[in-house]
């Protein structure tokens, strides 16, 4: 049995991580589909705005709330689901708004939501995507009755962006220099910069030269509104860390067999282990498979394939048989290069199990494709 079998049977949370463009969304959808087929109530959550998850599950669109995948859509693709499959696409701005509405003091919600600094926080602050994705995961775990939650994480150029997301957001709200600057106003419950007794200081003069005193005042008002929420952010960050390190959670590290993405996967794997995160499996996705060199085919097979190639036309001066041999050679070379990278990945990440998924002739874009993908993931 594949190492992923016990995961979808026993775990509560599966988190697909890795760099962008390696197929995390597809792998997350396939894991959710298999778990639903085996009788679990599953939700797959993605941040991918390209609608790949919706399309692959036969849905026209996804929103910030869960949508059930109709059983007839699954049955039409040959998947008889004993459980239920739900999916959602995380709307970052709306998720941040929901978080503020749930946790901010009622008298300060409008001021926070209307601040332009909040607009930057909820869209551009480093780590904000990862933080709100983890926050949504905690919310779903606490308030819903799903057996399994599968999270497709944001494309991450740097693994630290994902692992440090809660700390980065906390640093923004808890920066000691900013809190020191605002301390008099925070204690007095007022925000006028004159109350700071710092307006003549070098720090404020220098900062206001680039931002303007009006912007500084707006920043102080925003941070004043957020001050009571610092402990909430700190508590939720601790809950996120506890959930990620729980025995009922597991990471699935997804990569492709290119040298760069394998390097990133190895680095990410090291960081996950250093942070005590449970890594269940590494998935090497879209691996070229050996087709067999020209020397492995009989003369009759070569002639038959060459005849087909000749019928396809082309301006090359080489004979169809020569073109065929060259194509087979190139395909074999690609397969050998991919296999070498997969071996390097397996050695560097040992003893974490590695699953190799072949490159398909076409992209996985529907339930039938996910079903075929699962034949390799759960072989």
ZAROVO-791117 format. One record per residue: residue number from 1; residue in one letter; z, y, x of N, C-alpha, C, CB in turn. Coordinates in steps of 0.1 Angstrom, whole numbers. Each point is the difference from the previous one (the first is absolute). Glycine has a CB too. Layout:
NUM_A_Z_Y_X_Z_Y_X_Z_Y_X_Z_Y_X
...
END
This chain:
1_X_0_-12_8_0_12_-8_0_12_9_12_-12_-19
2_X_-19_23_14_0_12_8_14_7_0_-25_3_-7
3_X_27_4_17_13_7_1_2_10_-11_0_-3_24
4_X_-11_7_-30_1_10_-11_4_-6_-14_-17_13_12
5_X_16_-27_-13_4_-6_-12_15_2_-4_-17_-17_5
6_X_26_14_5_14_3_-3_3_14_-3_6_-20_14
7_X_-14_29_-7_3_14_-2_-2_5_-14_-7_3_23
8_X_-4_-7_-29_-2_5_-14_8_-7_-10_-23_6_7
9_X_29_-18_-3_9_-7_-9_14_5_1_-15_-20_3
10_X_20_25_8_14_2_2_3_15_2_2_-22_10
11_X_-11_30_-4_4_14_3_-1_9_-12_-9_-4_23
12_X_16_15_-22_0_11_-10_-10_11_4_24_-6_-7
13_X_-25_9_20_-8_11_4_-9_-5_12_17_17_-7
14_X_-30_-14_6_-10_-3_11_-6_14_3_-4_-25_-7
15_X_4_28_20_-6_13_4_-11_-3_10_22_12_-3
16_X_-34_-8_-1_-12_-1_9_-1_12_9_-12_-15_-18
17_X_12_13_31_0_12_9_-12_-3_10_25_4_-3
18_X_-29_7_9_-10_0_11_-8_12_0_-1_-24_-3
19_X_-8_26_12_-8_12_1_-11_0_-11_4_0_25
20_X_-10_11_-26_-10_2_-11_-13_-8_2_10_23_-4
21_X_-16_-27_-7_-13_-7_0_0_-14_4_-8_21_6
22_X_20_-28_-7_0_-14_4_1_-9_-12_11_7_21
23_X_-10_-1_-33_0_-9_-12_14_-2_-6_-20_-11_9
24_X_30_20_-7_13_-1_-5_0_-1_-15_9_12_20
25_X_-17_-3_-27_0_1_-14_-5_-13_-6_-4_24_1
26_X_-6_-30_5_-6_-13_-5_10_-11_2_-23_8_6
27_X_30_-9_6_10_-10_2_11_1_-10_-6_0_25
28_X_11_13_-27_11_2_-10_-4_-5_-14_8_20_14
29_X_-21_-17_-18_-4_-4_-13_-1_-15_-1_-13_21_-2
30_X_8_-28_13_-1_-14_0_14_-7_-1_-21_2_14
31_X_31_4_-7_13_-6_0_6_1_-14_4_6_24
32_X_-6_6_-31_5_2_-13_-7_-10_-10_4_24_5
33_X_-17_-26_-3_-8_-9_-9_6_-14_1_-21_14_2
34_X_23_-19_10_5_-13_2_14_-2_-5_-14_-2_20
35_X_22_12_-19_14_-1_-5_-1_-1_-15_9_13_19
36_X_-17_-5_-26_-1_0_-14_-6_-14_-5_-3_25_0
37_X_-6_-30_8_-6_-13_-4_10_-11_0_-22_7_10
38_X_32_-5_-1_11_-10_1_12_2_-9_-8_-3_23
39_X_7_13_-31_10_2_-11_10_12_2_-2_-24_-2
40_X_0_32_12_9_12_2_-5_12_-7_7_-10_22
41_X_2_19_-25_-4_13_-6_-1_10_12_12_-5_-22
42_X_-24_10_25_-2_7_12_-6_14_-2_-4_-22_11
43_X_7_31_-3_-6_13_0_-5_3_14_14_9_-19
44_X_-27_-4_20_-5_4_13_-2_15_0_-12_-23_3
45_X_18_29_7_0_15_0_-8_4_13_22_2_-12
46_X_-32_7_10_-8_5_11_0_16_0_-14_-21_-1
47_X_10_26_12_-2_15_2_-14_3_3_24_3_8
48_X_-32_-14_-8_-14_2_3_-8_7_-11_1_-21_13
49_X_-6_33_-11_-7_7_-11_-14_-4_-2_14_19_6
50_X_-19_-29_1_-14_-4_-1_-2_-10_-12_-3_3_25
51_X_13_-6_-32_0_-9_-12_-4_-14_4_-6_20_-14
52_X_8_-24_26_-4_-14_4_9_-10_-8_-7_8_23
53_X_20_-5_-24_9_-9_-7_-4_-1_-15_18_6_16
54_X_-21_5_-23_-4_0_-14_-12_-9_-2_10_23_-3
55_X_-20_-20_12_-13_-7_-1_2_-15_2_-12_21_7
56_X_19_-25_3_2_-14_3_7_-7_-10_0_6_24
57_X_8_0_-32_8_-6_-11_-7_2_-14_21_3_13
58_X_-33_2_-13_-8_1_-12_5_11_-9_-4_-24_2
59_X_11_34_4_4_12_-8_-9_12_3_24_-9_0
60_X_-25_18_-10_-8_12_2_7_10_8_-12_-4_-21
61_X_25_5_20_8_10_7_15_-4_0_-16_18_-6
62_X_23_-12_15_15_-2_1_7_13_1_-4_-22_11
63_X_16_23_-16_8_12_1_13_-2_6_-12_8_-20
64_X_21_2_17_13_-1_7_10_-8_-8_-4_22_9
65_X_0_-29_-19_8_-10_-8_-8_-13_1_11_18_-15
66_X_-3_-29_13_-6_-13_1_-10_-3_-11_21_-8_12
67_X_-32_1_-9_-10_-4_-10_-1_-15_2_-12_22_0
68_X_13_-30_-11_-1_-14_0_-15_-4_1_21_-3_-13
69_X_-24_-6_22_-13_-6_1_-2_-10_-11_-1_3_25
70_X_-9_-1_-34_-1_-8_-12_-3_-15_5_-9_19_-13
71_X_16_-28_6_-1_-14_4_-15_-5_-1_24_-4_-8
72_X_-31_10_-2_-14_-5_-2_-9_4_12_3_2_-24
73_X_1_10_31_-7_4_12_2_-11_11_2_25_-6
74_X_10_-30_7_3_-10_10_-7_-13_-4_22_11_6
75_X_-21_-15_-18_-6_-13_-5_-15_0_2_19_-2_-16
76_X_-25_14_14_-15_0_2_-4_-3_14_-1_17_-18
77_X_10_-14_28_-3_-3_14_6_-13_4_0_24_5
78_X_4_-32_-14_5_-14_3_15_0_5_-23_-5_6
79_X_30_16_-9_15_0_3_8_-1_-12_-5_14_20
80_X_12_-25_-22_9_-2_-11_14_4_5_-14_-19_-10
81_X_18_31_5_13_6_4_12_-5_-8_-12_20_8
82_X_21_-27_-2_12_-4_-7_10_11_-2_-3_-23_9
83_X_1_33_0_9_12_-1_-8_12_-4_15_-9_18
84_X_-10_21_-14_-6_13_-4_-3_8_12_12_0_-22
85_X_-23_7_22_-4_8_12_-2_15_-5_-11_-20_11
86_X_18_29_-4_-1_14_-3_-4_7_13_18_-1_-18
87_X_-24_13_16_-4_8_12_2_14_-3_-17_-17_6
88_X_18_25_5_1_15_-2_-4_6_13_19_-2_-16
89_X_-25_15_15_-3_8_11_9_11_1_-24_-7_-2
90_X_32_8_13_10_10_1_-6_14_1_15_-16_11
91_X_-12_25_-20_-3_14_1_11_7_7_-14_-1_-22
92_X_11_6_35_10_5_8_7_12_-6_-12_-9_20
93_X_4_18_-25_6_13_-5_8_-3_-12_-19_13_8
94_X_14_-22_-17_8_-3_-12_12_-8_3_-21_0_-13
95_X_21_-8_23_11_-8_4_11_9_6_-14_-20_4
96_X_10_30_4_10_10_5_6_8_-12_-13_1_22
97_X_4_3_-31_5_7_-12_11_-8_-7_-22_13_-2
98_X_18_-26_-1_10_-8_-7_13_-2_7_-20_-12_-9
99_X_19_11_23_12_-1_8_9_13_-2_-12_-15_17
100_X_6_27_-16_7_12_-2_6_1_-14_-15_11_17
101_X_7_-15_-27_5_1_-14_12_-9_-2_-23_6_-7
102_X_23_-18_14_11_-9_-1_13_4_7_-17_-18_-3
103_X_15_25_15_12_1_8_4_15_3_-7_-21_10
104_X_-2_30_-13_4_14_3_9_6_-11_-22_3_12
105_X_32_6_-9_8_6_-10_-9_7_-10_18_4_16
106_X_-15_-6_-29_-9_6_-11_-4_14_2_10_-16_-15
107_X_0_24_19_-2_15_1_-9_3_12_22_4_-11
108_X_-26_-13_20_-8_3_12_-13_-7_0_21_3_12
109_X_-24_-11_-22_-12_-8_0_-13_9_0_13_-19_-12
110_X_-13_28_3_-12_9_-2_-3_7_13_5_2_-24
111_X_6_3_30_-2_8_13_-5_-9_11_19_15_-7
112_X_-15_-27_8_-5_-9_10_-14_-4_-3_23_-9_3
113_X_-26_5_-15_-14_-4_-3_-10_11_1_10_-17_-15
114_X_-5_30_13_-10_11_1_-1_6_14_6_5_-23
115_X_2_-10_33_-1_6_13_-12_-5_8_25_1_0
116_X_-32_8_7_-11_-5_8_4_-8_12_-12_20_-7
117_X_25_-19_11_5_-9_11_1_-14_-6_12_19_11
118_X_-8_-20_-23_0_-13_-6_-14_-6_-1_20_6_-13
119_X_-30_2_10_-14_-6_-1_-4_-6_14_-5_18_-18
120_X_9_-11_29_-3_-5_13_9_-13_2_-6_23_9
121_X_18_-23_-13_9_-11_2_-6_-13_-6_20_15_1
122_X_-25_-13_-14_-4_-11_-8_-14_-5_4_15_8_-18
123_X_-22_-1_27_-14_-4_3_-2_-1_15_-7_10_-21
124_X_12_-1_29_-4_1_14_11_-3_10_-16_17_-7
125_X_29_-17_3_10_-3_10_-1_-14_5_15_16_-12
126_X_-15_-17_26_-1_-13_6_11_-9_-5_-10_11_21
127_X_6_-23_-26_9_-10_-5_2_1_-15_11_1_22
128_X_-16_10_-29_3_1_-14_-7_-11_-8_2_25_3
129_X_-14_-29_1_-7_-11_-7_8_-13_1_-22_11_4
130_X_26_-14_8_8_-12_2_13_0_-7_-12_-3_22
131_X_19_15_-21_13_1_-6_-1_-2_-16_7_16_18
132_X_-16_-10_-24_-1_-1_-15_-5_-14_-4_-4_25_-1
133_X_-4_-31_10_-4_-14_-3_12_-9_0_-23_4_10
134_X_32_-2_0_12_-8_0_9_3_-11_-2_-1_25
135_X_3_14_-28_8_4_-12_-4_-7_-13_4_22_12
136_X_-18_-22_-14_-5_-6_-12_3_-15_0_-18_17_0
137_X_18_-23_12_3_-15_0_14_-2_-4_-17_-3_19
138_X_26_11_-14_15_-1_-4_1_2_-15_7_8_23
139_X_-14_2_-28_1_3_-14_-4_-12_-9_-4_24_5
140_X_-8_-30_-1_-5_-12_-7_10_-11_1_-24_7_4
141_X_29_-9_8_10_-12_2_12_2_-9_-9_-3_24
142_X_14_16_-25_12_2_-8_-2_1_-15_8_12_20
143_X_-20_-8_-24_-1_3_-15_-10_-9_-7_5_23_6
144_X_-11_-32_1_-9_-9_-7_4_-15_3_-19_17_3
145_X_13_-26_-11_4_-14_1_-11_-8_7_14_2_-21
146_X_-21_3_30_-10_-7_7_6_-11_9_-15_20_0
147_X_8_-31_1_5_-10_10_-4_3_14_-2_-17_-18
148_X_-10_24_19_-5_3_13_-7_14_0_-3_-25_5
149_X_6_33_5_-7_13_2_-8_-1_13_19_12_-13
150_X_-32_-9_12_-8_0_12_-5_14_3_-8_-23_-5
151_X_11_29_16_-3_13_4_-11_1_10_23_7_-5
152_X_-34_0_2_-10_3_9_3_14_6_-17_-14_-12
153_X_21_14_25_5_12_6_-12_10_4_20_-13_8
154_X_-17_26_-6_-10_9_4_-6_-4_13_11_18_-12
155_X_-24_-14_14_-6_-2_14_8_7_10_-23_-2_-10
156_X_27_-5_20_9_5_10_-6_0_14_20_-7_-14
157_X_-23_18_20_-5_1_13_10_-3_10_-16_17_-7
158_X_29_-14_4_11_-2_9_11_-8_-8_-5_21_14
159_X_9_-32_-9_10_-8_-7_13_7_-2_-11_-20_10
160_X_14_30_-1_12_7_-2_0_9_-12_3_0_25
161_X_-15_4_-30_-1_8_-12_6_-7_-11_-20_11_9
162_X_18_-24_-10_5_-8_-11_15_-3_2_-23_-11_-3
163_X_27_6_15_13_-4_2_10_12_0_-8_-20_13
164_X_3_31_-9_9_12_1_-1_9_-12_-2_-2_25
165_X_-6_-1_-35_-2_9_-11_13_5_-6_-21_-12_-5
166_X_31_4_2_12_5_-6_7_10_10_3_-21_-14
167_X_-2_17_27_6_9_9_-7_13_2_8_-20_12
168_X_-21_20_-13_-8_13_1_3_9_-11_-18_-12_12
169_X_19_6_-24_2_9_-12_15_5_1_-17_-13_-14
170_X_26_4_18_14_5_1_1_11_11_8_-23_-7
171_X_-15_21_18_0_10_10_-5_14_-5_-4_-18_17
172_X_-6_18_-26_-5_12_-6_11_7_-8_-23_-10_-1
173_X_31_2_-7_10_6_-8_13_3_7_-10_-12_-19
174_X_12_4_30_13_1_7_-1_6_13_7_-19_-12
175_X_-18_26_15_-2_6_13_12_9_3_-25_-1_-2
176_X_32_-1_13_12_7_3_-2_15_2_9_-21_10
177_X_-21_25_-3_-3_14_2_-2_7_-12_-10_-6_21
178_X_2_0_-31_-2_7_-12_13_1_-8_-24_-9_0
179_X_31_-2_-1_13_1_-7_10_10_6_-3_-24_-6
180_X_3_25_19_8_10_6_-4_14_-4_4_-15_19
181_X_-18_17_-19_-5_13_-3_4_4_-15_-19_-3_17
182_X_18_-7_-25_3_3_-15_14_-1_-4_-23_-8_-4
183_X_32_4_14_14_-3_-4_7_11_-8_1_-15_20
184_X_-2_27_-15_7_11_-8_-5_1_-14_4_12_21
185_X_-17_-13_-23_-6_1_-14_4_-12_-8_-19_14_9
186_X_19_-26_-3_3_-11_-8_15_0_-4_-17_-13_13
187_X_26_18_-5_14_0_-3_2_11_-11_6_-8_23
188_X_-13_19_-22_1_11_-10_-7_-3_-13_3_16_19
189_X_-12_-25_-18_-8_-3_-12_-10_10_-3_19_-11_-9
190_X_-23_19_19_-11_10_-1_-10_-2_11_17_16_-10
191_X_-29_-10_8_-11_-3_9_-5_12_7_-5_-19_-14
192_X_9_31_11_-5_12_7_1_-1_15_5_14_-20
193_X_-15_-11_27_1_-2_15_10_10_6_-24_-7_0
194_X_27_18_-7_10_9_5_14_-7_1_-13_19_-9
195_X_15_-29_0_12_-7_0_2_-9_12_-1_1_-25
196_X_-10_-3_32_1_-10_12_7_7_12_-21_-11_-8
197_X_21_24_8_5_7_12_-8_-4_12_23_1_-10
198_X_-36_-6_8_-8_-4_11_-13_7_0_10_-22_-1
199_X_-12_32_-7_-13_6_-1_-4_8_12_4_2_-24
200_X_6_1_32_-3_7_13_-1_-10_11_11_21_-8
201_X_-9_-34_6_0_-9_11_-14_-3_4_21_-10_-9
202_X_-22_5_22_-13_-3_6_-7_-11_-8_9_7_22
203_X_-2_-17_-27_-6_-11_-7_-8_5_-12_18_-16_8
204_X_-10_23_-17_-6_5_-13_-11_10_3_22_-4_-12
205_X_-20_13_22_-10_10_3_-13_-7_4_17_17_7
206_X_-16_-27_2_-12_-7_5_-7_-7_-11_11_-2_22
207_X_-3_-5_-31_-5_-8_-10_-7_9_-11_17_-18_4
208_X_-11_29_-7_-5_9_-10_-13_7_5_23_3_-9
209_X_-25_-2_22_-12_6_5_-12_-8_-4_13_9_19
210_X_-11_-23_-20_-11_-9_-3_-1_-3_-15_2_-9_23
211_X_10_10_-30_0_-5_-14_2_11_-10_8_-21_9
212_X_-1_32_-4_3_11_-10_14_-3_-6_-24_4_-5
213_X_31_7_3_14_-2_-5_0_-6_-14_7_20_13
214_X_-18_-17_-21_-1_-6_-14_0_-15_1_-12_21_-8
215_X_4_-26_17_-1_-15_1_13_-6_5_-24_3_5
216_X_31_4_4_13_-5_4_10_0_-11_-4_9_22
217_X_3_1_-31_9_0_-11_-3_-12_-10_2_25_2
218_X_-15_-27_-4_-5_-11_-9_5_-13_6_-20_13_-7
219_X_19_-15_20_4_-12_7_15_-2_-3_-18_2_18
220_X_26_9_-16_14_-1_-2_4_-4_-14_3_17_18
221_X_-11_-11_-28_3_-4_-14_-3_-15_-2_-6_24_-7
222_X_-5_-28_13_-4_-14_-2_11_-10_5_-24_7_1
223_X_28_-4_12_10_-8_6_14_1_-7_-12_2_22
224_X_15_9_-27_12_1_-8_0_-8_-12_2_23_8
225_X_-14_-24_-15_-1_-8_-12_1_-15_3_-15_18_-10
226_X_10_-21_22_0_-14_4_13_-5_7_-24_2_3
227_X_32_7_1_13_-3_7_8_-11_-7_0_23_9
228_X_2_-22_-23_8_-10_-6_-6_-14_0_9_18_-15
229_X_-22_-18_18_-7_-13_-1_0_-8_14_-14_10_-18
230_X_19_-3_28_0_-7_13_6_-14_0_0_23_11
231_X_12_-23_-18_7_-13_0_-8_-10_-8_22_12_2
232_X_-29_-8_-13_-9_-9_-7_-10_-6_8_4_13_-20
233_X_-11_-4_28_-11_-5_9_6_-10_10_-13_22_-2
234_X_25_-19_7_7_-8_10_3_-14_-6_9_21_12
235_X_-4_-21_-24_4_-12_-7_-12_-9_-2_20_12_-10
236_X_-31_-5_5_-12_-8_-4_-6_-6_13_-4_15_-20
237_X_4_-7_31_-5_-5_13_7_-12_4_-7_23_6
238_X_20_-23_-8_9_-12_4_-4_-12_-9_19_16_8
239_X_-21_-13_-21_-4_-11_-9_-14_-6_4_13_11_-18
240_X_-22_-2_22_-13_-5_5_2_-9_12_-11_21_-9
241_X_18_-17_19_2_-7_12_7_-14_-3_2_21_13
242_X_8_-21_-22_6_-12_-4_-9_-10_-7_21_13_-2
243_X_-30_-7_-7_-9_-9_-7_-10_-6_10_3_14_-21
244_X_-9_-6_30_-10_-5_10_6_-11_9_-11_23_-1
245_X_24_-22_4_6_-9_9_6_-12_-7_4_18_15
246_X_-5_-18_-29_6_-11_-8_-7_-13_2_6_17_-17
247_X_1_-28_17_-6_-14_0_-10_-2_-11_20_-8_11
248_X_-20_16_-22_-9_-2_-11_-12_8_2_19_-5_-15
249_X_-20_12_26_-12_8_3_-7_-6_12_10_21_-10
250_X_-23_-18_11_-8_-5_11_-12_9_2_8_-24_-4
251_X_-12_25_17_-11_8_4_-12_-9_3_15_18_9
252_X_-27_-14_-14_-12_-7_4_-8_10_8_0_-16_-21
253_X_-2_13_33_-8_9_9_-14_-4_0_20_4_15
254_X_-29_6_-20_-14_-3_-1_-8_7_11_3_-3_-25
255_X_-13_-3_31_-8_6_10_-14_-6_-1_20_4_15
256_X_-29_2_-7_-13_-6_2_-1_-5_15_-10_15_-19
257_X_0_-22_22_-1_-6_14_-5_10_11_-3_-22_-11
258_X_1_35_8_-5_9_10_11_3_10_-16_10_-16
259_X_13_-7_28_9_2_11_10_11_-4_-17_-8_17
260_X_12_19_-22_9_11_-3_10_-3_-11_-18_15_6
261_X_14_-21_-17_9_-4_-11_10_-11_4_-18_7_-16
262_X_13_-16_25_10_-10_5_10_6_8_-18_-17_0
263_X_15_27_9_10_7_8_10_7_-9_-17_4_18
264_X_12_2_-29_9_7_-9_9_-10_-8_-17_19_-2
265_X_11_-30_-1_8_-10_-7_11_-6_9_-20_-6_-14
266_X_17_4_26_10_-5_9_11_10_2_-17_-13_12
267_X_14_26_-11_10_10_2_8_1_-13_-15_13_16
268_X_9_-13_-28_7_0_-12_9_-11_-2_-19_12_-10
269_X_15_-24_14_8_-12_0_13_1_8_-21_-14_-4
270_X_19_20_16_11_2_9_10_10_-6_-15_-4_19
271_X_10_15_-25_9_9_-7_8_-6_-11_-15_19_7
272_X_8_-27_-15_6_-6_-12_12_-9_5_-22_1_-13
273_X_19_-9_23_11_-9_5_11_8_6_-17_-17_5
274_X_14_28_2_11_8_6_9_7_-10_-15_4_19
275_X_8_-2_-31_8_6_-11_6_-10_-9_-15_20_1
276_X_14_-32_2_7_-11_-8_-7_-3_-13_21_7_11
277_X_-34_-4_-12_-7_-2_-12_-6_-15_-1_-5_25_-1
278_X_6_-31_-10_-4_-14_-2_-15_-1_-1_21_-6_-11
279_X_-28_1_22_-14_-1_0_-4_-15_-4_-3_18_18
280_X_-4_-20_-29_-3_-13_-4_-12_-6_6_11_5_-21
281_X_-21_4_22_-13_-5_5_-9_11_5_1_-18_-17
282_X_-10_15_26_-11_9_4_-13_-6_-5_13_7_21
283_X_-21_2_-27_-13_-5_-6_-11_7_8_10_-3_-23
284_X_-18_-5_30_-12_5_6_-11_-1_-10_8_-7_24
285_X_-13_19_-29_-9_0_-11_-14_3_6_18_8_-16
286_X_-28_-14_8_-15_3_3_-4_-5_14_1_20_-15
287_X_3_-32_18_-3_-6_13_-14_-7_0_25_-4_5
288_X_-34_8_4_-13_-7_1_2_-15_3_-11_22_7
289_X_3_-30_-14_1_-14_3_-12_-5_7_13_-3_-21
290_X_-11_-7_30_-12_-6_7_-10_-6_-9_15_-4_20
291_X_-28_7_-18_-10_-6_-9_-7_-12_7_-3_23_-10
292_X_6_-24_23_-7_-11_7_-12_6_8_7_-17_-17
293_X_-7_15_30_-11_5_8_-13_-7_-2_17_7_17
294_X_-28_-1_-12_-13_-7_-2_0_-14_6_-11_23_0
295_X_18_-25_10_0_-13_7_7_-10_-8_0_11_21
296_X_8_-7_-31_7_-10_-9_-9_-4_-12_22_10_8
297_X_-33_-4_-10_-9_-4_-11_-11_-9_5_5_22_-12
298_X_-10_-31_3_-11_-8_3_-13_8_0_12_-20_-10
299_X_-22_15_17_-13_7_-1_-5_2_-14_-5_-10_22
300_X_7_0_-31_-4_1_-14_7_11_-7_-5_-24_0
301_X_18_25_3_8_11_-6_-5_14_5_20_-16_-2
302_X_-22_17_15_-5_12_6_-13_4_-6_12_-5_21
303_X_-21_-4_-23_-13_3_-5_1_4_-15_-10_-17_16
304_X_19_11_-23_1_4_-14_6_14_-2_3_-24_-6
305_X_7_27_14_6_14_0_-10_10_5_23_-10_3
306_X_-31_6_8_-10_10_5_-10_3_-10_4_-9_23
307_X_-8_-1_-31_-10_2_-11_5_10_-10_-9_-23_4
308_X_22_22_-8_6_9_-9_0_14_6_14_-18_-10
309_X_-11_19_23_1_13_7_-14_6_0_20_-8_14
310_X_-30_0_-11_-14_5_0_-4_6_-13_-5_-17_18
311_X_10_10_-29_-4_5_-13_6_13_-4_-2_-23_-7
312_X_14_27_15_6_12_-3_-7_12_7_21_-12_-2
313_X_-31_9_10_-8_10_7_8_7_11_-12_4_-21
314_X_8_8_25_6_6_12_-10_4_10_21_-12_-4
315_X_-18_23_12_-10_5_9_2_-5_14_-2_20_-14
316_X_13_-29_16_3_-5_13_-12_-8_6_25_0_-6
317_X_-27_1_19_-11_-8_7_5_-14_3_-10_21_9
318_X_23_-23_-10_5_-13_3_-4_-10_-12_19_10_14
319_X_-20_-23_-10_-3_-10_-10_12_-1_-10_-16_-12_16
320_X_14_7_-28_11_-3_-9_11_-8_6_-16_2_-19
321_X_12_-13_27_10_-9_6_8_8_10_-15_-20_-4
322_X_9_29_12_7_7_10_10_10_-7_-20_-2_16
323_X_15_9_-26_9_9_-8_12_-7_-6_-20_14_-4
324_X_17_-26_-1_11_-8_-5_10_-4_10_-15_-9_-17
325_X_11_5_29_9_-4_11_8_12_4_-16_-18_7
326_X_10_30_-6_7_12_4_11_3_-10_-21_8_12
327_X_17_-9_-25_10_3_-11_12_-9_0_-19_9_-13
328_X_16_-22_16_11_-10_0_9_3_12_-15_-17_-11
329_X_8_21_22_8_3_13_9_12_-3_-19_-9_14
330_X_14_19_-20_8_12_-3_12_-3_-9_-21_14_3
331_X_18_-22_-13_11_-4_-10_10_-8_7_-16_0_-18
332_X_12_-9_27_10_-8_8_8_9_9_-16_-20_-1
333_X_10_29_7_7_9_9_11_8_-8_-20_2_15
334_X_16_4_-27_10_7_-8_12_-9_-4_-19_14_-9
335_X_15_-27_6_11_-9_-4_9_-3_12_-15_-10_-17
336_X_10_8_28_8_-2_12_9_12_4_-18_-16_8
337_X_13_28_-10_8_12_3_11_1_-10_-20_11_9
338_X_17_-14_-22_11_1_-10_10_-11_2_-16_9_-16
339_X_12_-21_20_10_-11_2_9_4_12_-17_-17_-10
340_X_11_23_20_8_4_12_11_10_-4_-20_-4_15
341_X_16_13_-24_10_10_-4_11_-6_-9_-18_18_1
342_X_13_-28_-10_10_-7_-8_10_-7_8_-17_-2_-18
343_X_12_-5_29_9_-7_9_10_9_7_-18_-17_3
344_X_13_29_1_9_10_6_10_5_-9_-19_6_15
345_X_15_-4_-28_10_4_-10_10_-10_-3_-18_14_-10
346_X_14_-27_9_9_-10_-3_11_-2_11_-18_-12_-13
347_X_13_13_26_9_-1_11_10_11_1_-18_-12_12
348_X_13_24_-15_9_12_1_10_0_-11_-18_13_11
349_X_15_-18_-23_9_1_-11_8_-13_-3_-16_16_-9
350_X_14_-26_18_8_-12_-2_15_3_1_-19_-14_10
351_X_26_7_-19_-3_-12_-8_-4_4_-14_16_-13_14
352_X_-19_25_-17_-5_4_-14_-13_-8_-3_11_23_2
353_X_-11_-30_-13_-12_-7_-4_-12_9_-1_14_-17_-11
354_X_-26_12_14_-12_8_-1_-10_-7_-9_3_10_23
355_X_-9_-3_-32_-11_-6_-9_-13_8_3_17_-6_-18
356_X_-27_-2_20_-13_6_3_-9_-1_-13_2_-6_25
357_X_-7_17_-29_-9_0_-12_-14_4_4_19_7_-15
358_X_-29_-15_12_-14_3_4_-6_12_-6_-3_-24_3
359_X_-7_29_3_-8_11_-5_-9_-6_-11_1_14_22
360_X_-1_-8_-34_-9_-5_-10_-13_7_0_20_-5_-14
361_X_-30_-1_8_-13_6_0_-1_13_-8_-9_-23_2
362_X_18_25_-12_1_12_-7_15_4_-1_-21_-6_-14
363_X_23_19_11_14_5_-2_6_-7_-12_-6_22_10
364_X_20_-23_-9_7_-5_-11_3_11_-10_11_-17_15
365_X_-18_16_-26_1_12_-10_4_-4_-14_-17_11_14
366_X_20_-24_-16_4_-4_-14_10_-12_1_-23_8_-9
367_X_27_-12_-3_10_-11_0_-5_-13_6_9_10_-21
368_X_-22_-13_19_-6_-12_6_1_1_15_-16_-3_-20
369_X_13_14_25_1_2_15_14_-2_5_-19_16_-1
370_X_29_-11_-7_14_-2_4_4_-15_-1_5_24_-8
371_X_-10_-30_-2_2_-15_-1_-5_-7_12_-1_2_-25
372_X_-11_1_30_-6_-6_11_8_3_13_-22_1_-11
373_X_27_12_12_8_4_11_13_-8_1_-10_23_-2
374_X_16_-26_-10_12_-7_0_-1_-15_5_7_15_-19
375_X_-19_-20_18_-3_-14_5_2_0_15_-16_-4_-18
376_X_15_15_25_2_1_14_14_4_3_-24_6_4
377_X_30_4_-11_13_4_2_10_-11_-3_-7_23_-6
378_X_5_-31_-4_9_-10_-4_-5_-15_4_9_16_-19
379_X_-18_-17_28_-5_-13_3_11_-8_7_-24_9_3
END
